[in-house]
Amino acid sequence: EALRIAPNFAYLHTELGRFESSRSHFEDAEKHYKKACQLDTLNYRCHFEYGVFLRKQNRIDDSIFHLLKTEELNPEFPAVYNEL
């Protein structure tokens, strides 16, 4: 229902990515994370959540890309340094 109402709301896609990942639906999760990052390229939380997801998938180079983007967008976000 939420996607029908607000299909271009980046935060929604980030949350759906997290939900799908928790259900081990990794392809669906990635689609939502990618969509969130595309919809709001300046939202550091979208990049952070995607980077964490990618790290858990052992896709380290891709993860680092999004975590560095997080740092670039918000260098005062301490969680990104833990992930890096």
Short mmCIF file of the C-alpha atoms (twelve columns), coordinates in Angstrom:
data_MODEL
# 
_entry.id   MODEL 
# 
loop_
_atom_site.group_PDB 
_atom_site.id 
_atom_site.type_symbol 
_atom_site.label_atom_id 
_atom_site.label_alt_id 
_atom_site.label_comp_id 
_atom_site.label_asym_id 
_atom_site.label_seq_id 
_atom_site.Cartn_x 
_atom_site.Cartn_y 
_atom_site.Cartn_z 
_atom_site.pdbx_PDB_model_num 
ATOM 1  C CA . GLU A 1  0.000  0.000   0.000  1 
ATOM 2  C CA . ALA A 2  2.789  2.416   0.881  1 
ATOM 3  C CA . LEU A 3  4.476  1.895   -2.492 1 
ATOM 4  C CA . ARG A 4  1.226  2.695   -4.243 1 
ATOM 5  C CA . ILE A 5  0.856  5.939   -2.310 1 
ATOM 6  C CA . ALA A 6  4.489  7.099   -2.427 1 
ATOM 7  C CA . PRO A 7  6.468  5.116   -5.016 1 
ATOM 8  C CA . ASN A 8  9.232  7.736   -5.145 1 
ATOM 9  C CA . PHE A 9  9.864  8.071   -1.410 1 
ATOM 10 C CA . ALA A 10 13.485 6.990   -0.887 1 
ATOM 11 C CA . TYR A 11 13.060 6.279   2.819  1 
ATOM 12 C CA . LEU A 12 10.302 3.787   2.039  1 
ATOM 13 C CA . HIS A 13 12.573 1.871   -0.330 1 
ATOM 14 C CA . THR A 14 15.346 1.818   2.268  1 
ATOM 15 C CA . GLU A 15 12.974 0.342   4.841  1 
ATOM 16 C CA . LEU A 16 11.625 -2.182  2.352  1 
ATOM 17 C CA . GLY A 17 15.203 -3.167  1.533  1 
ATOM 18 C CA . ARG A 18 15.886 -3.793  5.197  1 
ATOM 19 C CA . PHE A 19 12.644 -5.766  5.545  1 
ATOM 20 C CA . GLU A 20 13.331 -7.935  2.497  1 
ATOM 21 C CA . SER A 21 16.886 -8.549  3.636  1 
ATOM 22 C CA . SER A 22 15.668 -9.716  7.040  1 
ATOM 23 C CA . ARG A 23 13.486 -12.256 5.198  1 
ATOM 24 C CA . SER A 24 16.504 -13.405 3.128  1 
ATOM 25 C CA . HIS A 25 14.941 -11.992 -0.050 1 
ATOM 26 C CA . PHE A 26 18.233 -10.490 -1.107 1 
ATOM 27 C CA . GLU A 27 17.389 -9.725  -4.742 1 
ATOM 28 C CA . ASP A 28 14.285 -7.801  -3.725 1 
ATOM 29 C CA . ALA A 29 16.219 -6.060  -0.964 1 
ATOM 30 C CA . GLU A 30 18.876 -4.909  -3.384 1 
ATOM 31 C CA . LYS A 31 16.278 -3.569  -5.812 1 
ATOM 32 C CA . HIS A 32 14.847 -1.408  -3.052 1 
ATOM 33 C CA . TYR A 33 18.232 -0.193  -1.823 1 
ATOM 34 C CA . LYS A 34 19.286 0.739   -5.363 1 
ATOM 35 C CA . LYS A 35 15.994 2.518   -5.956 1 
ATOM 36 C CA . ALA A 36 16.388 4.502   -2.733 1 
ATOM 37 C CA . CYS A 37 19.884 5.645   -3.732 1 
ATOM 38 C CA . GLN A 38 18.658 6.615   -7.202 1 
ATOM 39 C CA . LEU A 39 15.668 8.538   -5.902 1 
ATOM 40 C CA . ASP A 40 17.644 10.573  -3.390 1 
ATOM 41 C CA . THR A 41 21.325 10.620  -4.289 1 
ATOM 42 C CA . LEU A 42 22.089 13.069  -1.474 1 
ATOM 43 C CA . ASN A 43 20.518 11.019  1.299  1 
ATOM 44 C CA . TYR A 44 23.406 9.607   3.292  1 
ATOM 45 C CA . ARG A 45 21.171 7.093   5.084  1 
ATOM 46 C CA . CYS A 46 20.194 5.425   1.801  1 
ATOM 47 C CA . HIS A 47 23.848 4.922   0.914  1 
ATOM 48 C CA . PHE A 48 24.697 3.802   4.441  1 
ATOM 49 C CA . GLU A 49 21.978 1.152   4.596  1 
ATOM 50 C CA . TYR A 50 22.885 -0.113  1.133  1 
ATOM 51 C CA . GLY A 51 26.561 -0.227  2.091  1 
ATOM 52 C CA . VAL A 52 25.810 -2.271  5.207  1 
ATOM 53 C CA . PHE A 53 23.651 -4.635  3.158  1 
ATOM 54 C CA . LEU A 54 26.441 -5.092  0.614  1 
ATOM 55 C CA . ARG A 55 28.999 -5.774  3.361  1 
ATOM 56 C CA . LYS A 56 26.759 -8.490  4.754  1 
ATOM 57 C CA . GLN A 57 26.620 -9.959  1.238  1 
ATOM 58 C CA . ASN A 58 30.445 -9.934  1.225  1 
ATOM 59 C CA . ARG A 59 30.490 -7.467  -1.669 1 
ATOM 60 C CA . ILE A 60 33.185 -5.392  -0.073 1 
ATOM 61 C CA . ASP A 61 34.190 -3.124  -2.972 1 
ATOM 62 C CA . ASP A 62 30.574 -2.135  -3.626 1 
ATOM 63 C CA . SER A 63 30.014 -1.667  0.088  1 
ATOM 64 C CA . ILE A 64 33.013 0.633   0.413  1 
ATOM 65 C CA . PHE A 65 31.755 2.740   -2.495 1 
ATOM 66 C CA . HIS A 66 28.445 3.437   -0.727 1 
ATOM 67 C CA . LEU A 67 30.020 3.871   2.689  1 
ATOM 68 C CA . LEU A 68 32.484 6.421   1.286  1 
ATOM 69 C CA . LYS A 69 29.533 8.197   -0.326 1 
ATOM 70 C CA . THR A 70 27.911 8.257   3.111  1 
ATOM 71 C CA . GLU A 71 31.047 9.798   4.591  1 
ATOM 72 C CA . GLU A 72 31.188 12.373  1.799  1 
ATOM 73 C CA . LEU A 73 27.574 13.378  2.378  1 
ATOM 74 C CA . ASN A 74 27.767 13.413  6.174  1 
ATOM 75 C CA . PRO A 75 31.279 13.221  7.651  1 
ATOM 76 C CA . GLU A 76 29.829 13.599  11.148 1 
ATOM 77 C CA . PHE A 77 27.824 10.353  10.991 1 
ATOM 78 C CA . PRO A 78 29.836 8.124   13.362 1 
ATOM 79 C CA . ALA A 79 28.328 4.785   12.354 1 
ATOM 80 C CA . VAL A 80 29.917 5.010   8.909  1 
ATOM 81 C CA . TYR A 81 33.413 4.902   10.413 1 
ATOM 82 C CA . ASN A 82 32.579 1.722   12.277 1 
ATOM 83 C CA . GLU A 83 31.416 0.126   9.036  1 
ATOM 84 C CA . LEU A 84 34.439 1.309   7.082  1 
# 
